[in-house]
Amino acid sequence: MSKHFGKQLIVIALAIQLSKLYAAADIPNCAFRDTVSLVNVRSNADGSYTYQGLRIPQNMTATYSYEELSDGTIVTATPHIRGCACKLKQCIQLCCLPNELLDDKTKKCAPRNAVDYPRISTYRSDFTEKKNIDVFEDFIPQQRMPCEEFKILNSALDIEFNILFENGTIYYAIKDKYITHRDFCLTPFWYNETWNLNPVVCFKEIQTTHSVAKPEYFGNHIA
């Protein structure tokens, strides 16, 4: 067997493996990013799952044998149940785990000492305000960093003023721009002796790749 033919067989085998991953029992009309892991959640008698107080019916769950990382890379994973939570309740992206913050200098997640998670105000479409909401109650939080280059906005500054709508969209005032929830994440931010929950605006998105690989760990999101 020639080396060239051998390489072709490897490529074909990988393509077949990848197609099998996508052909697995994915939830219809539900992107992977709209799902949450139900690994540690017991099913109800009717086959549904209760995730953070949200009931996910059985027909909105499926067994997945892969995961999608923040950069879009597909990795193989132990078969596990996922539910399409973001179709039932608004999801929001947190840049880091709940006990971490995004360091503005190193551009990486770092441990934080504060016990309580910062709260944030949201607005309805008519601009009526709902103050001091808990993102873990009003949203389905997912841990995902959507970009490589970014700036943490400080709402206390006029030039960076922004507001969060209850549908998960950010309005960035100075640019008169609406940013959907998949294109930013929130991070605890220390300013003026107070912890706030601030959005990250992206300058350069993470380059998406598609490959079959063995994951370094199981589950790369909060959800």
PyMOL commands that place a pseudoatom at each C-alpha (Angstrom):
pseudoatom trace, name=CA, resn=MET, resi=1, chain=A, elem=C, hetatm=0, pos=[0.000, 0.000, 0.000]
pseudoatom trace, name=CA, resn=SER, resi=2, chain=A, elem=C, hetatm=0, pos=[1.417, 3.385, -0.988]
pseudoatom trace, name=CA, resn=LYS, resi=3, chain=A, elem=C, hetatm=0, pos=[1.785, 6.152, 1.588]
pseudoatom trace, name=CA, resn=HIS, resi=4, chain=A, elem=C, hetatm=0, pos=[-0.530, 8.356, -0.488]
pseudoatom trace, name=CA, resn=PHE, resi=5, chain=A, elem=C, hetatm=0, pos=[-3.263, 5.705, -0.533]
pseudoatom trace, name=CA, resn=GLY, resi=6, chain=A, elem=C, hetatm=0, pos=[-2.807, 5.158, 3.200]
pseudoatom trace, name=CA, resn=LYS, resi=7, chain=A, elem=C, hetatm=0, pos=[-3.304, 8.863, 3.873]
pseudoatom trace, name=CA, resn=GLN, resi=8, chain=A, elem=C, hetatm=0, pos=[-6.449, 8.845, 1.737]
pseudoatom trace, name=CA, resn=LEU, resi=9, chain=A, elem=C, hetatm=0, pos=[-7.878, 5.996, 3.824]
pseudoatom trace, name=CA, resn=ILE, resi=10, chain=A, elem=C, hetatm=0, pos=[-7.152, 7.915, 7.033]
pseudoatom trace, name=CA, resn=VAL, resi=11, chain=A, elem=C, hetatm=0, pos=[-8.887, 11.033, 5.671]
pseudoatom trace, name=CA, resn=ILE, resi=12, chain=A, elem=C, hetatm=0, pos=[-11.905, 8.959, 4.590]
pseudoatom trace, name=CA, resn=ALA, resi=13, chain=A, elem=C, hetatm=0, pos=[-12.060, 7.251, 7.994]
pseudoatom trace, name=CA, resn=LEU, resi=14, chain=A, elem=C, hetatm=0, pos=[-11.983, 10.609, 9.785]
pseudoatom trace, name=CA, resn=ALA, resi=15, chain=A, elem=C, hetatm=0, pos=[-14.688, 11.980, 7.484]
pseudoatom trace, name=CA, resn=ILE, resi=16, chain=A, elem=C, hetatm=0, pos=[-16.899, 8.977, 8.207]
pseudoatom trace, name=CA, resn=GLN, resi=17, chain=A, elem=C, hetatm=0, pos=[-16.321, 9.359, 11.938]
pseudoatom trace, name=CA, resn=LEU, resi=18, chain=A, elem=C, hetatm=0, pos=[-17.201, 13.049, 11.792]
pseudoatom trace, name=CA, resn=SER, resi=19, chain=A, elem=C, hetatm=0, pos=[-20.352, 12.359, 9.772]
pseudoatom trace, name=CA, resn=LYS, resi=20, chain=A, elem=C, hetatm=0, pos=[-21.408, 9.799, 12.371]
pseudoatom trace, name=CA, resn=LEU, resi=21, chain=A, elem=C, hetatm=0, pos=[-21.008, 12.402, 15.081]
pseudoatom trace, name=CA, resn=TYR, resi=22, chain=A, elem=C, hetatm=0, pos=[-23.318, 14.802, 13.270]
pseudoatom trace, name=CA, resn=ALA, resi=23, chain=A, elem=C, hetatm=0, pos=[-25.714, 12.008, 12.343]
pseudoatom trace, name=CA, resn=ALA, resi=24, chain=A, elem=C, hetatm=0, pos=[-26.104, 11.020, 15.994]
pseudoatom trace, name=CA, resn=ALA, resi=25, chain=A, elem=C, hetatm=0, pos=[-29.448, 11.694, 17.603]
pseudoatom trace, name=CA, resn=ASP, resi=26, chain=A, elem=C, hetatm=0, pos=[-29.078, 15.460, 17.730]
pseudoatom trace, name=CA, resn=ILE, resi=27, chain=A, elem=C, hetatm=0, pos=[-32.076, 17.508, 18.813]
pseudoatom trace, name=CA, resn=PRO, resi=28, chain=A, elem=C, hetatm=0, pos=[-33.946, 18.718, 15.693]
pseudoatom trace, name=CA, resn=ASN, resi=29, chain=A, elem=C, hetatm=0, pos=[-33.699, 22.460, 14.984]
pseudoatom trace, name=CA, resn=CYS, resi=30, chain=A, elem=C, hetatm=0, pos=[-31.394, 23.002, 17.955]
pseudoatom trace, name=CA, resn=ALA, resi=31, chain=A, elem=C, hetatm=0, pos=[-27.783, 24.121, 17.545]
pseudoatom trace, name=CA, resn=PHE, resi=32, chain=A, elem=C, hetatm=0, pos=[-25.268, 22.548, 19.908]
pseudoatom trace, name=CA, resn=ARG, resi=33, chain=A, elem=C, hetatm=0, pos=[-24.670, 25.949, 21.505]
pseudoatom trace, name=CA, resn=ASP, resi=34, chain=A, elem=C, hetatm=0, pos=[-28.334, 26.040, 22.500]
pseudoatom trace, name=CA, resn=THR, resi=35, chain=A, elem=C, hetatm=0, pos=[-27.986, 22.824, 24.498]
pseudoatom trace, name=CA, resn=VAL, resi=36, chain=A, elem=C, hetatm=0, pos=[-26.922, 22.161, 28.080]
pseudoatom trace, name=CA, resn=SER, resi=37, chain=A, elem=C, hetatm=0, pos=[-25.418, 19.034, 29.589]
pseudoatom trace, name=CA, resn=LEU, resi=38, chain=A, elem=C, hetatm=0, pos=[-27.854, 16.984, 31.676]
pseudoatom trace, name=CA, resn=VAL, resi=39, chain=A, elem=C, hetatm=0, pos=[-25.213, 14.536, 32.893]
pseudoatom trace, name=CA, resn=ASN, resi=40, chain=A, elem=C, hetatm=0, pos=[-25.821, 15.266, 36.574]
pseudoatom trace, name=CA, resn=VAL, resi=41, chain=A, elem=C, hetatm=0, pos=[-29.603, 15.695, 36.271]
pseudoatom trace, name=CA, resn=ARG, resi=42, chain=A, elem=C, hetatm=0, pos=[-31.997, 12.795, 36.884]
pseudoatom trace, name=CA, resn=SER, resi=43, chain=A, elem=C, hetatm=0, pos=[-34.869, 12.389, 34.453]
pseudoatom trace, name=CA, resn=ASN, resi=44, chain=A, elem=C, hetatm=0, pos=[-38.467, 12.788, 35.596]
pseudoatom trace, name=CA, resn=ALA, resi=45, chain=A, elem=C, hetatm=0, pos=[-41.069, 10.019, 35.354]
pseudoatom trace, name=CA, resn=ASP, resi=46, chain=A, elem=C, hetatm=0, pos=[-42.278, 11.346, 31.985]
pseudoatom trace, name=CA, resn=GLY, resi=47, chain=A, elem=C, hetatm=0, pos=[-38.752, 11.431, 30.529]
pseudoatom trace, name=CA, resn=SER, resi=48, chain=A, elem=C, hetatm=0, pos=[-38.358, 15.189, 30.908]
pseudoatom trace, name=CA, resn=TYR, resi=49, chain=A, elem=C, hetatm=0, pos=[-35.542, 16.870, 32.841]
pseudoatom trace, name=CA, resn=THR, resi=50, chain=A, elem=C, hetatm=0, pos=[-35.630, 19.775, 35.283]
pseudoatom trace, name=CA, resn=TYR, resi=51, chain=A, elem=C, hetatm=0, pos=[-32.589, 21.994, 34.777]
pseudoatom trace, name=CA, resn=GLN, resi=52, chain=A, elem=C, hetatm=0, pos=[-32.185, 25.008, 37.089]
pseudoatom trace, name=CA, resn=GLY, resi=53, chain=A, elem=C, hetatm=0, pos=[-35.962, 25.090, 37.562]
pseudoatom trace, name=CA, resn=LEU, resi=54, chain=A, elem=C, hetatm=0, pos=[-36.627, 24.774, 33.821]
pseudoatom trace, name=CA, resn=ARG, resi=55, chain=A, elem=C, hetatm=0, pos=[-38.530, 21.740, 32.555]
pseudoatom trace, name=CA, resn=ILE, resi=56, chain=A, elem=C, hetatm=0, pos=[-37.021, 20.346, 29.353]
pseudoatom trace, name=CA, resn=PRO, resi=57, chain=A, elem=C, hetatm=0, pos=[-39.414, 17.869, 27.664]
pseudoatom trace, name=CA, resn=GLN, resi=58, chain=A, elem=C, hetatm=0, pos=[-38.103, 14.519, 26.461]
pseudoatom trace, name=CA, resn=ASN, resi=59, chain=A, elem=C, hetatm=0, pos=[-38.467, 15.447, 22.772]
pseudoatom trace, name=CA, resn=MET, resi=60, chain=A, elem=C, hetatm=0, pos=[-36.008, 18.313, 23.344]
pseudoatom trace, name=CA, resn=THR, resi=61, chain=A, elem=C, hetatm=0, pos=[-33.276, 16.026, 24.671]
pseudoatom trace, name=CA, resn=ALA, resi=62, chain=A, elem=C, hetatm=0, pos=[-30.890, 13.614, 22.951]
pseudoatom trace, name=CA, resn=THR, resi=63, chain=A, elem=C, hetatm=0, pos=[-27.714, 11.625, 23.494]
pseudoatom trace, name=CA, resn=TYR, resi=64, chain=A, elem=C, hetatm=0, pos=[-24.576, 13.280, 22.094]
pseudoatom trace, name=CA, resn=SER, resi=65, chain=A, elem=C, hetatm=0, pos=[-21.230, 11.599, 21.508]
pseudoatom trace, name=CA, resn=TYR, resi=66, chain=A, elem=C, hetatm=0, pos=[-19.400, 14.846, 20.775]
pseudoatom trace, name=CA, resn=GLU, resi=67, chain=A, elem=C, hetatm=0, pos=[-18.969, 18.365, 22.109]
pseudoatom trace, name=CA, resn=GLU, resi=68, chain=A, elem=C, hetatm=0, pos=[-18.392, 21.694, 20.409]
pseudoatom trace, name=CA, resn=LEU, resi=69, chain=A, elem=C, hetatm=0, pos=[-15.680, 23.869, 21.938]
pseudoatom trace, name=CA, resn=SER, resi=70, chain=A, elem=C, hetatm=0, pos=[-15.722, 27.662, 22.062]
pseudoatom trace, name=CA, resn=ASP, resi=71, chain=A, elem=C, hetatm=0, pos=[-13.843, 27.947, 18.761]
pseudoatom trace, name=CA, resn=GLY, resi=72, chain=A, elem=C, hetatm=0, pos=[-16.277, 25.625, 16.982]
pseudoatom trace, name=CA, resn=THR, resi=73, chain=A, elem=C, hetatm=0, pos=[-13.991, 22.591, 17.088]
pseudoatom trace, name=CA, resn=ILE, resi=74, chain=A, elem=C, hetatm=0, pos=[-15.869, 19.286, 17.332]
pseudoatom trace, name=CA, resn=VAL, resi=75, chain=A, elem=C, hetatm=0, pos=[-14.396, 16.786, 19.800]
pseudoatom trace, name=CA, resn=THR, resi=76, chain=A, elem=C, hetatm=0, pos=[-15.467, 13.272, 20.645]
pseudoatom trace, name=CA, resn=ALA, resi=77, chain=A, elem=C, hetatm=0, pos=[-16.937, 12.785, 24.101]
pseudoatom trace, name=CA, resn=THR, resi=78, chain=A, elem=C, hetatm=0, pos=[-18.453, 10.108, 26.281]
pseudoatom trace, name=CA, resn=PRO, resi=79, chain=A, elem=C, hetatm=0, pos=[-22.110, 9.710, 25.194]
pseudoatom trace, name=CA, resn=HIS, resi=80, chain=A, elem=C, hetatm=0, pos=[-24.206, 12.016, 27.361]
pseudoatom trace, name=CA, resn=ILE, resi=81, chain=A, elem=C, hetatm=0, pos=[-27.667, 13.556, 27.478]
pseudoatom trace, name=CA, resn=ARG, resi=82, chain=A, elem=C, hetatm=0, pos=[-28.150, 17.193, 26.450]
pseudoatom trace, name=CA, resn=GLY, resi=83, chain=A, elem=C, hetatm=0, pos=[-31.256, 19.354, 26.457]
pseudoatom trace, name=CA, resn=CYS, resi=84, chain=A, elem=C, hetatm=0, pos=[-32.266, 22.278, 24.240]
pseudoatom trace, name=CA, resn=ALA, resi=85, chain=A, elem=C, hetatm=0, pos=[-32.608, 24.735, 27.127]
pseudoatom trace, name=CA, resn=CYS, resi=86, chain=A, elem=C, hetatm=0, pos=[-31.904, 27.911, 25.151]
pseudoatom trace, name=CA, resn=LYS, resi=87, chain=A, elem=C, hetatm=0, pos=[-35.035, 27.374, 23.035]
pseudoatom trace, name=CA, resn=LEU, resi=88, chain=A, elem=C, hetatm=0, pos=[-37.112, 27.432, 26.222]
pseudoatom trace, name=CA, resn=LYS, resi=89, chain=A, elem=C, hetatm=0, pos=[-35.385, 30.194, 28.190]
pseudoatom trace, name=CA, resn=GLN, resi=90, chain=A, elem=C, hetatm=0, pos=[-32.957, 32.940, 27.224]
pseudoatom trace, name=CA, resn=CYS, resi=91, chain=A, elem=C, hetatm=0, pos=[-29.314, 31.906, 27.518]
pseudoatom trace, name=CA, resn=ILE, resi=92, chain=A, elem=C, hetatm=0, pos=[-26.480, 34.260, 28.407]
pseudoatom trace, name=CA, resn=GLN, resi=93, chain=A, elem=C, hetatm=0, pos=[-22.745, 33.707, 28.037]
pseudoatom trace, name=CA, resn=LEU, resi=94, chain=A, elem=C, hetatm=0, pos=[-20.316, 34.122, 30.927]
pseudoatom trace, name=CA, resn=CYS, resi=95, chain=A, elem=C, hetatm=0, pos=[-16.673, 34.550, 29.927]
pseudoatom trace, name=CA, resn=CYS, resi=96, chain=A, elem=C, hetatm=0, pos=[-15.411, 32.412, 32.807]
pseudoatom trace, name=CA, resn=LEU, resi=97, chain=A, elem=C, hetatm=0, pos=[-16.638, 30.029, 35.493]
pseudoatom trace, name=CA, resn=PRO, resi=98, chain=A, elem=C, hetatm=0, pos=[-18.693, 31.544, 38.359]
pseudoatom trace, name=CA, resn=ASN, resi=99, chain=A, elem=C, hetatm=0, pos=[-15.682, 31.628, 40.699]
pseudoatom trace, name=CA, resn=GLU, resi=100, chain=A, elem=C, hetatm=0, pos=[-13.512, 33.387, 38.104]
pseudoatom trace, name=CA, resn=LEU, resi=101, chain=A, elem=C, hetatm=0, pos=[-13.207, 36.686, 36.251]
pseudoatom trace, name=CA, resn=LEU, resi=102, chain=A, elem=C, hetatm=0, pos=[-11.669, 37.714, 32.954]
pseudoatom trace, name=CA, resn=ASP, resi=103, chain=A, elem=C, hetatm=0, pos=[-8.389, 39.503, 33.657]
pseudoatom trace, name=CA, resn=ASP, resi=104, chain=A, elem=C, hetatm=0, pos=[-8.209, 42.654, 31.537]
pseudoatom trace, name=CA, resn=LYS, resi=105, chain=A, elem=C, hetatm=0, pos=[-4.397, 42.488, 31.361]
pseudoatom trace, name=CA, resn=THR, resi=106, chain=A, elem=C, hetatm=0, pos=[-3.636, 38.804, 30.824]
pseudoatom trace, name=CA, resn=LYS, resi=107, chain=A, elem=C, hetatm=0, pos=[-6.836, 38.258, 28.787]
pseudoatom trace, name=CA, resn=LYS, resi=108, chain=A, elem=C, hetatm=0, pos=[-7.377, 35.000, 30.660]
pseudoatom trace, name=CA, resn=CYS, resi=109, chain=A, elem=C, hetatm=0, pos=[-9.756, 33.738, 33.320]
pseudoatom trace, name=CA, resn=ALA, resi=110, chain=A, elem=C, hetatm=0, pos=[-8.422, 34.095, 36.858]
pseudoatom trace, name=CA, resn=PRO, resi=111, chain=A, elem=C, hetatm=0, pos=[-9.771, 33.215, 40.332]
pseudoatom trace, name=CA, resn=ARG, resi=112, chain=A, elem=C, hetatm=0, pos=[-11.722, 35.924, 42.132]
pseudoatom trace, name=CA, resn=ASN, resi=113, chain=A, elem=C, hetatm=0, pos=[-12.063, 36.327, 45.876]
pseudoatom trace, name=CA, resn=ALA, resi=114, chain=A, elem=C, hetatm=0, pos=[-15.591, 37.718, 46.096]
pseudoatom trace, name=CA, resn=VAL, resi=115, chain=A, elem=C, hetatm=0, pos=[-18.227, 35.253, 47.328]
pseudoatom trace, name=CA, resn=ASP, resi=116, chain=A, elem=C, hetatm=0, pos=[-21.351, 36.728, 45.737]
pseudoatom trace, name=CA, resn=TYR, resi=117, chain=A, elem=C, hetatm=0, pos=[-21.721, 36.934, 41.979]
pseudoatom trace, name=CA, resn=PRO, resi=118, chain=A, elem=C, hetatm=0, pos=[-22.366, 40.500, 40.739]
pseudoatom trace, name=CA, resn=ARG, resi=119, chain=A, elem=C, hetatm=0, pos=[-25.882, 41.402, 39.687]
pseudoatom trace, name=CA, resn=ILE, resi=120, chain=A, elem=C, hetatm=0, pos=[-26.943, 43.423, 36.674]
pseudoatom trace, name=CA, resn=SER, resi=121, chain=A, elem=C, hetatm=0, pos=[-29.941, 45.414, 35.482]
pseudoatom trace, name=CA, resn=THR, resi=122, chain=A, elem=C, hetatm=0, pos=[-31.870, 44.401, 32.373]
pseudoatom trace, name=CA, resn=TYR, resi=123, chain=A, elem=C, hetatm=0, pos=[-34.285, 46.346, 30.198]
pseudoatom trace, name=CA, resn=ARG, resi=124, chain=A, elem=C, hetatm=0, pos=[-37.431, 45.426, 28.337]
pseudoatom trace, name=CA, resn=SER, resi=125, chain=A, elem=C, hetatm=0, pos=[-38.058, 46.567, 24.767]
pseudoatom trace, name=CA, resn=ASP, resi=126, chain=A, elem=C, hetatm=0, pos=[-39.876, 49.642, 26.108]
pseudoatom trace, name=CA, resn=PHE, resi=127, chain=A, elem=C, hetatm=0, pos=[-36.750, 50.481, 28.166]
pseudoatom trace, name=CA, resn=THR, resi=128, chain=A, elem=C, hetatm=0, pos=[-38.375, 49.792, 31.528]
pseudoatom trace, name=CA, resn=GLU, resi=129, chain=A, elem=C, hetatm=0, pos=[-35.682, 48.619, 33.914]
pseudoatom trace, name=CA, resn=LYS, resi=130, chain=A, elem=C, hetatm=0, pos=[-35.475, 45.504, 36.053]
pseudoatom trace, name=CA, resn=LYS, resi=131, chain=A, elem=C, hetatm=0, pos=[-32.784, 46.128, 38.647]
pseudoatom trace, name=CA, resn=ASN, resi=132, chain=A, elem=C, hetatm=0, pos=[-30.254, 43.827, 40.269]
pseudoatom trace, name=CA, resn=ILE, resi=133, chain=A, elem=C, hetatm=0, pos=[-31.187, 40.577, 38.601]
pseudoatom trace, name=CA, resn=ASP, resi=134, chain=A, elem=C, hetatm=0, pos=[-29.432, 37.282, 39.264]
pseudoatom trace, name=CA, resn=VAL, resi=135, chain=A, elem=C, hetatm=0, pos=[-28.213, 35.944, 35.905]
pseudoatom trace, name=CA, resn=PHE, resi=136, chain=A, elem=C, hetatm=0, pos=[-28.432, 32.402, 37.273]
pseudoatom trace, name=CA, resn=GLU, resi=137, chain=A, elem=C, hetatm=0, pos=[-32.177, 32.845, 37.834]
pseudoatom trace, name=CA, resn=ASP, resi=138, chain=A, elem=C, hetatm=0, pos=[-33.256, 35.061, 34.941]
pseudoatom trace, name=CA, resn=PHE, resi=139, chain=A, elem=C, hetatm=0, pos=[-31.090, 33.380, 32.293]
pseudoatom trace, name=CA, resn=ILE, resi=140, chain=A, elem=C, hetatm=0, pos=[-29.517, 30.033, 31.462]
pseudoatom trace, name=CA, resn=PRO, resi=141, chain=A, elem=C, hetatm=0, pos=[-25.785, 30.782, 31.899]
pseudoatom trace, name=CA, resn=GLN, resi=142, chain=A, elem=C, hetatm=0, pos=[-23.212, 29.161, 29.614]
pseudoatom trace, name=CA, resn=GLN, resi=143, chain=A, elem=C, hetatm=0, pos=[-19.450, 29.556, 29.907]
pseudoatom trace, name=CA, resn=ARG, resi=144, chain=A, elem=C, hetatm=0, pos=[-17.996, 30.560, 26.551]
pseudoatom trace, name=CA, resn=MET, resi=145, chain=A, elem=C, hetatm=0, pos=[-15.421, 33.075, 25.327]
pseudoatom trace, name=CA, resn=PRO, resi=146, chain=A, elem=C, hetatm=0, pos=[-16.570, 34.226, 21.857]
pseudoatom trace, name=CA, resn=CYS, resi=147, chain=A, elem=C, hetatm=0, pos=[-13.417, 36.018, 20.695]
pseudoatom trace, name=CA, resn=GLU, resi=148, chain=A, elem=C, hetatm=0, pos=[-9.632, 36.261, 20.869]
pseudoatom trace, name=CA, resn=GLU, resi=149, chain=A, elem=C, hetatm=0, pos=[-9.296, 40.055, 21.006]
pseudoatom trace, name=CA, resn=PHE, resi=150, chain=A, elem=C, hetatm=0, pos=[-11.710, 42.063, 23.111]
pseudoatom trace, name=CA, resn=LYS, resi=151, chain=A, elem=C, hetatm=0, pos=[-12.359, 44.950, 25.452]
pseudoatom trace, name=CA, resn=ILE, resi=152, chain=A, elem=C, hetatm=0, pos=[-14.270, 44.824, 28.727]
pseudoatom trace, name=CA, resn=LEU, resi=153, chain=A, elem=C, hetatm=0, pos=[-16.823, 47.630, 28.571]
pseudoatom trace, name=CA, resn=ASN, resi=154, chain=A, elem=C, hetatm=0, pos=[-17.364, 49.784, 31.639]
pseudoatom trace, name=CA, resn=SER, resi=155, chain=A, elem=C, hetatm=0, pos=[-20.971, 50.983, 31.738]
pseudoatom trace, name=CA, resn=ALA, resi=156, chain=A, elem=C, hetatm=0, pos=[-20.017, 53.679, 34.251]
pseudoatom trace, name=CA, resn=LEU, resi=157, chain=A, elem=C, hetatm=0, pos=[-18.130, 55.535, 31.498]
pseudoatom trace, name=CA, resn=ASP, resi=158, chain=A, elem=C, hetatm=0, pos=[-20.158, 57.533, 28.975]
pseudoatom trace, name=CA, resn=ILE, resi=159, chain=A, elem=C, hetatm=0, pos=[-17.960, 56.412, 26.082]
pseudoatom trace, name=CA, resn=GLU, resi=160, chain=A, elem=C, hetatm=0, pos=[-18.544, 52.737, 26.941]
pseudoatom trace, name=CA, resn=PHE, resi=161, chain=A, elem=C, hetatm=0, pos=[-22.156, 52.959, 28.122]
pseudoatom trace, name=CA, resn=ASN, resi=162, chain=A, elem=C, hetatm=0, pos=[-24.232, 49.892, 27.325]
pseudoatom trace, name=CA, resn=ILE, resi=163, chain=A, elem=C, hetatm=0, pos=[-27.376, 48.187, 28.531]
pseudoatom trace, name=CA, resn=LEU, resi=164, chain=A, elem=C, hetatm=0, pos=[-28.513, 44.575, 28.602]
pseudoatom trace, name=CA, resn=PHE, resi=165, chain=A, elem=C, hetatm=0, pos=[-31.986, 43.670, 27.351]
pseudoatom trace, name=CA, resn=GLU, resi=166, chain=A, elem=C, hetatm=0, pos=[-33.937, 40.764, 28.794]
pseudoatom trace, name=CA, resn=ASN, resi=167, chain=A, elem=C, hetatm=0, pos=[-33.649, 38.976, 25.427]
pseudoatom trace, name=CA, resn=GLY, resi=168, chain=A, elem=C, hetatm=0, pos=[-29.880, 38.756, 25.986]
pseudoatom trace, name=CA, resn=THR, resi=169, chain=A, elem=C, hetatm=0, pos=[-28.942, 41.549, 23.560]
pseudoatom trace, name=CA, resn=ILE, resi=170, chain=A, elem=C, hetatm=0, pos=[-26.510, 44.335, 24.475]
pseudoatom trace, name=CA, resn=TYR, resi=171, chain=A, elem=C, hetatm=0, pos=[-27.007, 47.881, 23.199]
pseudoatom trace, name=CA, resn=TYR, resi=172, chain=A, elem=C, hetatm=0, pos=[-23.622, 49.616, 22.777]
pseudoatom trace, name=CA, resn=ALA, resi=173, chain=A, elem=C, hetatm=0, pos=[-24.666, 53.269, 22.844]
pseudoatom trace, name=CA, resn=ILE, resi=174, chain=A, elem=C, hetatm=0, pos=[-21.708, 55.135, 21.328]
pseudoatom trace, name=CA, resn=LYS, resi=175, chain=A, elem=C, hetatm=0, pos=[-21.743, 52.865, 18.258]
pseudoatom trace, name=CA, resn=ASP, resi=176, chain=A, elem=C, hetatm=0, pos=[-25.542, 52.651, 18.153]
pseudoatom trace, name=CA, resn=LYS, resi=177, chain=A, elem=C, hetatm=0, pos=[-25.054, 48.905, 17.858]
pseudoatom trace, name=CA, resn=TYR, resi=178, chain=A, elem=C, hetatm=0, pos=[-26.986, 45.889, 19.104]
pseudoatom trace, name=CA, resn=ILE, resi=179, chain=A, elem=C, hetatm=0, pos=[-24.869, 42.835, 19.973]
pseudoatom trace, name=CA, resn=THR, resi=180, chain=A, elem=C, hetatm=0, pos=[-26.576, 39.440, 20.183]
pseudoatom trace, name=CA, resn=HIS, resi=181, chain=A, elem=C, hetatm=0, pos=[-25.912, 37.153, 23.136]
pseudoatom trace, name=CA, resn=ARG, resi=182, chain=A, elem=C, hetatm=0, pos=[-23.676, 34.799, 21.114]
pseudoatom trace, name=CA, resn=ASP, resi=183, chain=A, elem=C, hetatm=0, pos=[-21.291, 37.646, 20.255]
pseudoatom trace, name=CA, resn=PHE, resi=184, chain=A, elem=C, hetatm=0, pos=[-20.368, 38.769, 23.768]
pseudoatom trace, name=CA, resn=CYS, resi=185, chain=A, elem=C, hetatm=0, pos=[-19.902, 37.405, 27.263]
pseudoatom trace, name=CA, resn=LEU, resi=186, chain=A, elem=C, hetatm=0, pos=[-20.206, 38.853, 30.758]
pseudoatom trace, name=CA, resn=THR, resi=187, chain=A, elem=C, hetatm=0, pos=[-17.487, 39.017, 33.396]
pseudoatom trace, name=CA, resn=PRO, resi=188, chain=A, elem=C, hetatm=0, pos=[-17.230, 40.327, 36.974]
pseudoatom trace, name=CA, resn=PHE, resi=189, chain=A, elem=C, hetatm=0, pos=[-15.441, 43.680, 36.845]
pseudoatom trace, name=CA, resn=TRP, resi=190, chain=A, elem=C, hetatm=0, pos=[-14.041, 45.707, 39.768]
pseudoatom trace, name=CA, resn=TYR, resi=191, chain=A, elem=C, hetatm=0, pos=[-14.572, 49.464, 39.428]
pseudoatom trace, name=CA, resn=ASN, resi=192, chain=A, elem=C, hetatm=0, pos=[-15.047, 52.264, 41.949]
pseudoatom trace, name=CA, resn=GLU, resi=193, chain=A, elem=C, hetatm=0, pos=[-14.828, 49.860, 44.907]
pseudoatom trace, name=CA, resn=THR, resi=194, chain=A, elem=C, hetatm=0, pos=[-17.736, 47.851, 43.511]
pseudoatom trace, name=CA, resn=TRP, resi=195, chain=A, elem=C, hetatm=0, pos=[-18.139, 44.557, 41.692]
pseudoatom trace, name=CA, resn=ASN, resi=196, chain=A, elem=C, hetatm=0, pos=[-20.142, 44.875, 38.489]
pseudoatom trace, name=CA, resn=LEU, resi=197, chain=A, elem=C, hetatm=0, pos=[-21.073, 42.462, 35.728]
pseudoatom trace, name=CA, resn=ASN, resi=198, chain=A, elem=C, hetatm=0, pos=[-19.773, 43.891, 32.473]
pseudoatom trace, name=CA, resn=PRO, resi=199, chain=A, elem=C, hetatm=0, pos=[-19.901, 42.763, 28.838]
pseudoatom trace, name=CA, resn=VAL, resi=200, chain=A, elem=C, hetatm=0, pos=[-16.918, 42.034, 26.642]
pseudoatom trace, name=CA, resn=VAL, resi=201, chain=A, elem=C, hetatm=0, pos=[-17.014, 43.538, 23.148]
pseudoatom trace, name=CA, resn=CYS, resi=202, chain=A, elem=C, hetatm=0, pos=[-15.122, 41.557, 20.504]
pseudoatom trace, name=CA, resn=PHE, resi=203, chain=A, elem=C, hetatm=0, pos=[-12.566, 42.844, 18.009]
pseudoatom trace, name=CA, resn=LYS, resi=204, chain=A, elem=C, hetatm=0, pos=[-11.505, 39.478, 16.567]
pseudoatom trace, name=CA, resn=GLU, resi=205, chain=A, elem=C, hetatm=0, pos=[-13.547, 36.297, 16.677]
pseudoatom trace, name=CA, resn=ILE, resi=206, chain=A, elem=C, hetatm=0, pos=[-12.020, 32.909, 17.449]
pseudoatom trace, name=CA, resn=GLN, resi=207, chain=A, elem=C, hetatm=0, pos=[-11.233, 31.114, 14.203]
pseudoatom trace, name=CA, resn=THR, resi=208, chain=A, elem=C, hetatm=0, pos=[-13.603, 28.202, 13.716]
pseudoatom trace, name=CA, resn=THR, resi=209, chain=A, elem=C, hetatm=0, pos=[-12.203, 24.781, 12.865]
pseudoatom trace, name=CA, resn=HIS, resi=210, chain=A, elem=C, hetatm=0, pos=[-13.866, 21.395, 12.487]
pseudoatom trace, name=CA, resn=SER, resi=211, chain=A, elem=C, hetatm=0, pos=[-11.991, 18.296, 13.532]
pseudoatom trace, name=CA, resn=VAL, resi=212, chain=A, elem=C, hetatm=0, pos=[-12.421, 15.058, 15.415]
pseudoatom trace, name=CA, resn=ALA, resi=213, chain=A, elem=C, hetatm=0, pos=[-10.256, 14.961, 18.510]
pseudoatom trace, name=CA, resn=LYS, resi=214, chain=A, elem=C, hetatm=0, pos=[-10.171, 13.533, 21.963]
pseudoatom trace, name=CA, resn=PRO, resi=215, chain=A, elem=C, hetatm=0, pos=[-11.334, 16.166, 24.484]
pseudoatom trace, name=CA, resn=GLU, resi=216, chain=A, elem=C, hetatm=0, pos=[-8.981, 17.231, 27.246]
pseudoatom trace, name=CA, resn=TYR, resi=217, chain=A, elem=C, hetatm=0, pos=[-11.880, 17.411, 29.676]
pseudoatom trace, name=CA, resn=PHE, resi=218, chain=A, elem=C, hetatm=0, pos=[-15.590, 16.739, 29.686]
pseudoatom trace, name=CA, resn=GLY, resi=219, chain=A, elem=C, hetatm=0, pos=[-17.854, 19.761, 29.389]
pseudoatom trace, name=CA, resn=ASN, resi=220, chain=A, elem=C, hetatm=0, pos=[-16.389, 23.155, 28.583]
pseudoatom trace, name=CA, resn=HIS, resi=221, chain=A, elem=C, hetatm=0, pos=[-19.367, 25.238, 29.627]
pseudoatom trace, name=CA, resn=ILE, resi=222, chain=A, elem=C, hetatm=0, pos=[-21.234, 25.968, 32.816]
pseudoatom trace, name=CA, resn=ALA, resi=223, chain=A, elem=C, hetatm=0, pos=[-24.256, 24.584, 31.005]
for i in range(1, 223): cmd.bond("trace and resi %d" % i, "trace and resi %d" % (i + 1))
show_as sticks, trace
zoom trace
